[in-house]
């Protein structure tokens, strides 16, 4: 069986621009971007703590866990690294 990856399907037709009559239509009020709450969002972001205590606590628990990361994850990562080492450089 012979496979031809570069199959030529013939010429592509020329794009024909569409005509628009008059100025572009104005956006509906439902299409408009609402920026009124930007200041509130910026204030909320400024009030976020620099350190999330629950994330730090989870990280400490994982460091103390002898089974983290799971052996299956380590095996998969090592397999991917071995495959990468075997690939010829171009």
Secondary structure, DSSP 8 states (H G I E B T S, - for coil): ----SS---------------SS-----TTTS---TTHHHHHHHHHTS-SS-HHHHHHHHHHHT-TT-S-HHHHHHHHHHHHHHHHS---
